[in-house]
């Protein structure tokens, strides 16, 4: 087993420099425009795909780089920290972790069919799990997939499905066994299939931030999915998606730290330049102390991200650390963005200084992909041994 080392390796240093180079043309004005006008950042997605970054954690046999979640987290942190925030990170996030269940449980034929186009950026995938009436109670999902010969017919609803406006593929969790016949975690199946829009209605949800990466309610009415698009065994889908949840939380946490650091950089820059009463406002402890506190909170959260990613890459249990990283990074990010607005004073409310956009985007990791309250329940039960509360 390797000893954990906090000095960036030569590979990690190269990743950071290369990602910063790819992101350089996509500056603050670009992301402000995307925030105001919407429209998927195709050119940004294409630039990362063309440089080969969409397959950073995918197997080399299918065109990926075969690196770990540690490297993927560094990449997503770097994207976010350039000021792209969650607008940039969410545009490529699904590519990095989303098909991990396929990597682990898919057949060689499925991986050959599905992974290269995703890595090349010619396929775009969305992740359809959450439903309007079940929330985080995933085992109670109602979307139904009924076997009919060589295909399944699907009816149901999904909500908060990112990129469903632009995706041509969908990773779908659906019920294949009636709920009353299910024991434990069985009864749900995982599919990776084409978005047949003649059998689906995709309605965009207008939201607070990240306008350029759409979120949607999806209504599925008679979607036909070939049996060949079933991932692994029927009824085992819930256990398969669990393999993607910890890496996703690690990546979201890393993106949150990146956004917090982007906010902190703008705030300290402004505090050094802005003069009131004949001195830079950054000389005042009332400005200094909140920013110094945010720096420490972001550093601490980043250490938990690194620990969780390292454990995952060592194939060790990382559920506690991945959830903790998500919680700590989201809070540190939010407070850094809030402090950035306070540092700018009234100008922090103005769009031209960027930080109000950062604050709006900082709500994403606080709310998704799992609520902070459920993480606290998880830590209380699994770490502290307290009785389960739900």
FENTALIN-V16237 format. One record per residue. RES is the residue in three letters. PSI is psi as a letter, one per 20 degrees, with the letter a starting at -180 (* if undefined). Layout:
RES & PSI
RES & PSI
This chain:
UNK & p
UNK & q
UNK & p
UNK & p
UNK & p
UNK & i
UNK & p
UNK & p
UNK & r
UNK & h
UNK & g
UNK & h
UNK & h
UNK & h
UNK & g
UNK & g
UNK & g
UNK & g
UNK & h
UNK & h
UNK & g
UNK & h
UNK & i
UNK & g
UNK & i
UNK & n
UNK & a
UNK & h
UNK & h
UNK & g
UNK & h
UNK & g
UNK & g
UNK & h
UNK & h
UNK & g
UNK & h
UNK & a
UNK & p
UNK & p
UNK & m
UNK & g
UNK & h
UNK & g
UNK & g
UNK & g
UNK & g
UNK & h
UNK & g
UNK & h
UNK & i
UNK & j
UNK & i
UNK & i
UNK & k
UNK & h
UNK & j
UNK & q
UNK & q
UNK & h
UNK & h
UNK & j
UNK & j
UNK & r
UNK & i
UNK & k
UNK & r
UNK & r
UNK & h
UNK & g
UNK & h
UNK & g
UNK & g
UNK & g
UNK & g
UNK & h
UNK & g
UNK & g
UNK & g
UNK & g
UNK & i
UNK & i
UNK & i
UNK & h
UNK & b
UNK & i
UNK & g
UNK & g
UNK & g
UNK & h
UNK & h
UNK & i
UNK & g
UNK & h
UNK & h
UNK & g
UNK & h
UNK & g
UNK & j
UNK & h
UNK & h
UNK & g
UNK & g
UNK & g
UNK & i
UNK & q
UNK & r
UNK & h
UNK & g
UNK & g
UNK & g
UNK & h
UNK & h
UNK & h
UNK & g
UNK & g
UNK & h
UNK & g
UNK & h
UNK & i
UNK & j
UNK & h
UNK & q
UNK & p
UNK & q
UNK & r
UNK & o
UNK & n
UNK & g
UNK & q
UNK & q
UNK & h
UNK & j
UNK & h
UNK & c
UNK & i
UNK & m
UNK & h
UNK & i
UNK & j
UNK & q
UNK & h
UNK & p
UNK & p
UNK & o
UNK & p
UNK & p
UNK & n
UNK & d
UNK & j
UNK & r
UNK & q
UNK & p
UNK & p
UNK & p
UNK & a
UNK & q
UNK & q
UNK & q
UNK & l
UNK & o
UNK & q
UNK & j
UNK & i
UNK & h
UNK & i
UNK & q
UNK & i
UNK & q
UNK & p
UNK & o
UNK & p
UNK & p
UNK & q
UNK & p
UNK & i
UNK & p
UNK & q
UNK & h
UNK & i
UNK & j
UNK & q
UNK & p
UNK & c
UNK & j
UNK & r
UNK & i
UNK & q
UNK & q
UNK & p
UNK & q
UNK & o
UNK & r
UNK & q
UNK & n
UNK & n
UNK & i
UNK & i
UNK & j
UNK & q
UNK & p
UNK & o
UNK & p
UNK & q
UNK & o
UNK & p
UNK & r
UNK & h
UNK & a
UNK & l
UNK & h
UNK & i
UNK & o
UNK & q
UNK & q
UNK & q
UNK & p
UNK & p
UNK & p
UNK & p
UNK & n
UNK & k
UNK & p
UNK & p
UNK & o
UNK & q
UNK & h
UNK & i
UNK & j
UNK & p
UNK & p
UNK & b
UNK & q
UNK & p
UNK & i
UNK & j
UNK & h
UNK & g
UNK & h
UNK & g
UNK & h
UNK & h
UNK & h
UNK & i
UNK & g
UNK & g
UNK & h
UNK & g
UNK & h
UNK & g
UNK & g
UNK & g
UNK & g
UNK & h
UNK & h
UNK & g
UNK & g
UNK & g
UNK & g
UNK & h
UNK & h
UNK & g
UNK & g
UNK & h
UNK & g
UNK & g
UNK & g
UNK & h
UNK & g
UNK & g
UNK & h
UNK & h
UNK & h
UNK & p
UNK & p
UNK & p
UNK & k
UNK & j
UNK & q
UNK & p
UNK & h
UNK & i
UNK & i
UNK & p
UNK & h
UNK & h
UNK & g
UNK & g
UNK & g
UNK & h
UNK & h
UNK & h
UNK & g
UNK & h
UNK & g
UNK & g
UNK & g
UNK & g
UNK & g
UNK & g
UNK & g
UNK & h
UNK & h
UNK & h
UNK & g
UNK & g
UNK & g
UNK & g
UNK & g
UNK & g
UNK & g
UNK & g
UNK & h
UNK & j
UNK & k
UNK & r
UNK & p
UNK & j
UNK & g
UNK & g
UNK & h
UNK & g
UNK & g
UNK & g
UNK & g
UNK & g
UNK & g
UNK & g
UNK & g
UNK & g
UNK & g
UNK & g
UNK & g
UNK & g
UNK & h
UNK & g
UNK & h
UNK & g
UNK & h
UNK & h
UNK & g
UNK & h
UNK & h
UNK & i
UNK & b
UNK & h
UNK & h
UNK & h
UNK & i
UNK & p
UNK & h
UNK & h
UNK & j
UNK & h
UNK & h
UNK & h
UNK & g
UNK & g
UNK & g
UNK & g
UNK & h
UNK & i
UNK & h
UNK & g
UNK & i
UNK & h
UNK & h
UNK & r
UNK & j
UNK & q
UNK & q
UNK & h
UNK & h
UNK & h
UNK & g
UNK & h
UNK & g
UNK & g
UNK & g
UNK & g
UNK & g
UNK & h
UNK & g
UNK & i
UNK & k
UNK & q
UNK & q
UNK & p
UNK & i
UNK & *
